[in-house]
Amino acid sequence: MELIPIAIEGEIGEGADLAAIAVAACDLRDLDVLVVTQKVVSKAEGRVARLADGDLDGFDALVAGETRRVLRRRGRLAITETHHGFVCANAGIDRSNAEPGTVTLLPTDPDRSARGIAARIRHLAGVQVAVIVTDTFGRAWRRGLADVAIGAAGIRPIVDLRGTPDHNGRTLEVTEVCIADEIAAAADLVKPKAGGVPMVVARGLPEAYFGAGSAADIVRPYAEDLFR
């Protein structure tokens, strides 16, 4: 697999055509995966709120508006379930790489965002690419952050290996591989946090990974969740 970072100069503003930016910056091909950070998707879609530095009450109000329920709280840190079903810190609201006095909110429907970018690229360049929208999440039981898929189009987010044999011929019973999260994490390796690289093209993935699917498929149903 090849990872091709796409650097962008200047700020992304509301109404920016992310697909056109990607097409202009890279010779996209069929079966490429365009990995796009949530931050630029949110900016392009106007999911930005004004918030003065130090306005803790205003920040809490924004978090509450983006939250379905609070799962845990420690001081001012809230582990929340968003309206999308994502479990993350402070409903994914973030100041990093945002203009001073602003914060970014998660896209209203990241799967729809991914589908829109993929369709626009098909219109502009005549190629069929998959799109993954990513965000940086903490992980229970493990230190450090990793990028995960919060939106997807044109790629099967999970490869279900249940019922297939392992190397020793033993039948796998529970193994499902979240390739969308793995691609998101791999792309982050060539996307420095302060490097102005909001997009990465992942090339060379197996054709079997492509098809219908969405990041909503990754969210574990309540009946299978032991921690909510």
C-alpha positions, 0 to 999 in steps of 0.5 A, spaced: 500 500 500 502 507 498 500 513 502 500 519 498 500 526 503 496 532 500 498 538 503 494 544 502 496 552 503 492 556 507 486 555 511 479 551 508 473 556 509 466 554 509 464 552 502 470 549 500 470 544 494 474 539 498 473 534 492 476 539 487 482 540 491 484 533 492 483 532 484 487 538 483 493 536 488 493 528 486 492 524 480 487 520 483 485 513 480 480 508 480 480 504 487 484 509 491 481 511 498 481 519 499 482 519 507 480 526 509 480 529 516 474 531 520 477 538 521 477 540 514 470 537 512 467 541 518 470 547 516 468 546 509 461 545 511 460 551 516 461 546 523 465 552 526 462 555 532 465 562 535 468 561 542 472 565 546 479 562 549 477 561 557 469 561 556 468 554 560 461 555 560 460 556 553 464 550 551 460 546 556 454 548 552 456 546 546 458 539 548 451 539 551 448 540 544 452 535 541 451 530 546 446 524 546 448 522 553 454 523 558 458 516 560 463 519 564 465 525 567 472 527 570 473 535 572 471 538 565 472 532 561 466 529 559 466 522 555 460 523 551 456 519 546 454 524 540 448 524 536 452 519 531 453 514 536 460 515 537 463 515 544 469 520 545 471 526 549 467 532 549 463 530 543 469 531 538 469 539 539 476 541 538 480 547 538 486 544 535 487 547 528 482 552 528 482 559 527 483 563 534 476 564 538 473 558 534 472 551 535 470 545 530 464 541 531 463 534 528 460 534 521 452 533 522 453 526 518 460 524 516 457 518 512 453 523 507 460 528 507 464 522 505 459 520 499 458 527 497 466 528 496 466 521 492 460 523 488 464 530 486 470 526 485 467 522 480 464 528 476 470 532 476 475 526 474 471 520 472 474 516 477 471 511 482 474 512 489 472 511 496 472 516 501 474 516 509 473 521 514 477 521 520 478 524 527 482 523 532 480 519 538 482 516 545 482 509 546 479 505 552 485 501 556 490 504 552 494 510 552 495 515 546 491 517 540 489 514 534 485 516 527 479 512 526 473 513 521 467 517 522 465 517 515 466 512 509 463 511 502 465 506 497 469 502 502 466 496 506 468 498 513 469 491 516 471 485 513 468 479 517 472 473 518 467 469 522 467 462 519 473 462 515 479 458 518 486 461 521 493 458 519 492 452 523 485 450 520 481 453 526 475 456 525 474 463 527 468 465 531 469 472 533 474 476 528 471 482 524 477 487 522 475 494 522 479 496 515 476 503 515 479 504 522 486 501 520 486 505 513 485 511 517 490 510 522 495 508 517 494 515 513 495 519 520 502 516 519 504 521 513 499 526 516 503 531 521 498 534 526 501 541 524 504 539 517 498 542 513 496 535 510 489 534 511 488 529 506 492 522 504 491 518 498 491 510 500 493 506 494 494 499 492 488 496 497 485 489 495 479 490 490 475 486 495 475 492 500 471 496 496 463 496 496 457 499 499 458 501 507 458 506 512 462 508 518 455 508 522 456 500 521 462 500 525 458 503 531 457 497 536 450 496 537 447 497 544 445 489 545 453 488 544 456 493 548 458 491 555 460 498 557 454 503 556 
